[in-house]
């Protein structure tokens, strides 16, 4: 018992930091799940556009399955609750939409081309 009290007294700042991080994460989850479903999906699709762009930048062309796997792994880390309730087919269709949007951006925006490295 004395060891536990001693540990808490010596490391009180870790306890406070942990509570702060947990509270911030809880608040973010609360705000996300408070949104209507359409808004949640829109936010996920916005994030997927970012994720597929980063995968394209990192892995380049001709690596479709690797990019899909990378984006899916990031998706599961970022949205574990959503990943548990949607099918992979739904996720894959969302990724296809994000890829189409990214391709349009690449055609129309030289800054995006430079960022991805396709200039």
Secondary structure, 3 states (H helix, E strand, C coil): CHHHHHHHHHCHHHHHHHHHHHHHHHHHHHHHHHCCHHHHHHHHHHHHHHHHHHHHHHHCCCCHHHHHHHHHHHHHHHCHHHHHHCCHHHHHHHHHHHHHHHHHHHHHCHHHHHHHCCC
